[in-house]
Amino acid sequence: MSDVDPVMLVDYGPLRALIGVWEGGEGTDISPEPDAIEENPYYETIVFEAAGDVTNAETQKLAIVRYHQIVKRKRNDEVFHDQIGYWTWDSSDNTVSFSLAIPRAVTVLAGGSYQPDSKELKVYASAEGADWGISQSPFMLEKAKTTAFEMVLKVDGDTMHYRQTTSLSIYGREFPHTDENTLKRAA
């Protein structure tokens, strides 16, 4: 048996700071209703796990962090958002990507370039994007189409803050659905 930590053998770059369990209770979800805007205070837990690395086409090497996010409304303690996916890091060109899937038949592959001096992970995807895109079921395309997604996430020690905007075409209008929270490392 080896004393070498397998997490230390992979260059996770800026994703290393994510690894662990995070909890936050000051979240705000601003979402559309048919003729109004709903604000939902929420709390959440996000688990980020080191998942090793993978080589694509024998040339690209990516470090992988798997995550699972559970979000509950404060008013009734019910789960209203469950999301899974991966963050990946390509150290050869400082690229981060963020893939997510939600059980509404929507998936997003967002990406961006990491700037070491900013300490932020910034990713973007567009339904019309050739590089970073969005896939969704025919029902969602017709009733609640996601047209774009952007997220900025920053970790400072044991504090993480994120803000994300999911641009929707819903109820006959365009709507910037936003979520924002500050979380603390729990483990």
C-alpha positions in Angstrom: 0.0 0.0 0.0 1.3 3.4 -1.0 1.4 6.6 1.2 1.2 8.8 -2.0 -2.1 10.7 -2.2 -3.5 10.0 -5.7 -5.0 13.5 -5.8 -1.5 15.0 -5.6 -0.4 13.0 -8.7 -2.8 15.0 -11.0 -2.4 18.7 -12.0 -5.8 20.0 -11.1 -4.7 23.6 -11.5 -7.4 26.0 -10.3 -9.8 23.1 -9.8 -7.8 21.8 -6.8 -9.4 24.6 -4.6 -12.9 23.2 -5.3 -12.3 19.7 -4.0 -14.3 19.1 -0.8 -17.8 19.6 0.6 -19.3 23.1 0.5 -22.4 24.4 2.2 -24.1 27.8 1.9 -27.3 29.2 3.3 -27.5 32.7 1.8 -28.4 31.8 -1.8 -30.9 33.8 -3.9 -32.6 32.3 -6.9 -34.5 34.8 -9.2 -36.7 32.9 -11.6 -39.5 33.6 -14.0 -43.2 32.9 -13.4 -45.9 33.4 -16.0 -46.7 36.9 -15.0 -44.2 37.7 -12.3 -40.7 37.2 -10.9 -40.1 34.8 -8.1 -37.3 35.2 -5.5 -36.3 32.0 -3.7 -33.9 32.2 -0.8 -32.1 28.8 -0.7 -29.4 26.8 1.0 -27.3 24.2 -0.7 -24.5 21.6 -0.6 -22.0 21.0 -3.3 -19.7 18.0 -3.2 -16.6 18.2 -5.5 -14.5 15.0 -5.8 -11.2 14.5 -7.5 -11.8 12.2 -10.4 -8.3 11.8 -11.8 -7.3 12.6 -15.4 -8.1 11.5 -18.9 -6.3 11.7 -22.2 -8.3 12.6 -25.4 -7.1 11.5 -28.8 -3.7 10.7 -27.3 -2.8 14.4 -27.1 -5.1 16.4 -24.7 -4.8 15.7 -21.0 -7.6 16.9 -18.8 -7.9 16.9 -15.0 -11.4 16.1 -13.8 -13.4 17.1 -10.8 -16.9 15.5 -10.4 -19.6 17.4 -8.6 -23.1 17.1 -7.2 -25.2 20.1 -6.2 -28.4 19.9 -4.1 -30.4 23.1 -3.6 -33.3 23.4 -1.1 -35.8 26.3 -0.7 -35.6 27.9 2.8 -39.4 28.3 3.0 -40.2 24.6 2.9 -36.9 22.7 2.9 -37.8 21.0 -0.4 -35.2 20.2 -3.1 -35.9 22.4 -6.1 -32.6 21.9 -7.9 -30.4 18.8 -8.3 -27.4 19.1 -10.6 -24.5 16.9 -11.6 -21.5 17.2 -13.8 -17.8 17.8 -14.2 -15.2 20.6 -14.1 -12.2 19.9 -16.3 -8.8 21.6 -16.5 -6.5 21.7 -19.6 -3.2 22.9 -18.3 -1.7 23.1 -21.8 -3.9 26.1 -22.8 -5.4 27.2 -19.4 -8.9 26.1 -20.4 -11.6 25.2 -17.9 -14.8 23.6 -18.9 -18.0 23.0 -16.9 -20.5 20.3 -17.9 -23.8 20.1 -16.1 -27.0 18.2 -16.4 -30.3 18.9 -14.7 -33.3 16.5 -14.6 -35.3 18.8 -16.8 -33.7 17.3 -19.9 -31.1 20.1 -20.2 -27.4 19.8 -20.5 -24.7 22.6 -20.8 -21.1 22.5 -21.8 -19.6 25.8 -20.8 -16.0 26.8 -21.1 -13.5 29.6 -20.8 -9.8 30.5 -20.4 -8.5 30.7 -16.8 -6.5 33.8 -16.0 -4.3 33.0 -13.0 -4.1 36.6 -11.8 -7.9 36.8 -11.5 -8.4 33.6 -9.4 -11.9 33.3 -10.9 -13.3 30.5 -13.0 -15.5 32.1 -15.8 -17.4 29.9 -18.2 -19.9 30.6 -20.9 -22.2 28.6 -23.3 -24.7 29.5 -25.9 -27.5 27.6 -27.6 -26.0 28.9 -30.9 -22.4 28.3 -29.8 -20.1 26.3 -32.0 -17.6 25.6 -29.2 -19.6 25.7 -25.9 -23.2 24.7 -26.2 -26.5 23.7 -24.7 -28.7 20.7 -25.5 -32.3 20.3 -24.4 -35.3 18.3 -25.1 -37.9 19.3 -27.7 -40.3 20.2 -24.9 -37.8 22.6 -23.3 -36.9 24.1 -26.7 -40.6 24.9 -27.1 -41.6 25.9 -23.6 -38.5 27.0 -21.6 -35.6 27.3 -24.0 -32.1 28.0 -22.5 -30.4 30.4 -24.8 -27.2 31.0 -22.9 -25.4 30.3 -19.6 -22.6 32.0 -17.8 -21.0 31.5 -14.4 -18.3 33.2 -12.4 -16.9 31.2 -9.5 -14.2 32.2 -7.0 -12.6 30.3 -4.2 -10.7 32.2 -1.5 -9.4 29.8 1.1 -12.5 28.1 2.6 -15.0 30.5 1.0 -16.5 30.1 -2.4 -18.8 32.5 -4.2 -20.6 32.0 -7.4 -23.0 33.9 -9.6 -24.6 32.3 -12.6 -27.1 33.5 -15.2 -29.2 31.2 -17.3 -30.8 33.1 -20.1 -34.3 31.7 -20.8 -36.9 32.2 -23.5 -40.0 31.4 -21.4 -43.6 32.6 -21.0 -43.3 34.6 -24.2 -40.3 36.7 -22.9 -36.6 36.6 -22.5 -35.5 36.2 -18.8 -32.1 36.2 -17.1 -32.6 33.5 -14.4 -29.9 34.2 -11.8 -28.5 32.2 -8.9 -25.9 33.5 -6.4 -24.5 32.1 -3.2 -21.5 32.1 -0.9 -20.5 28.8 0.6 -18.0 27.6 3.2 -15.9 24.5 3.1 -17.5 21.9 5.4 -15.0 19.1 4.9 
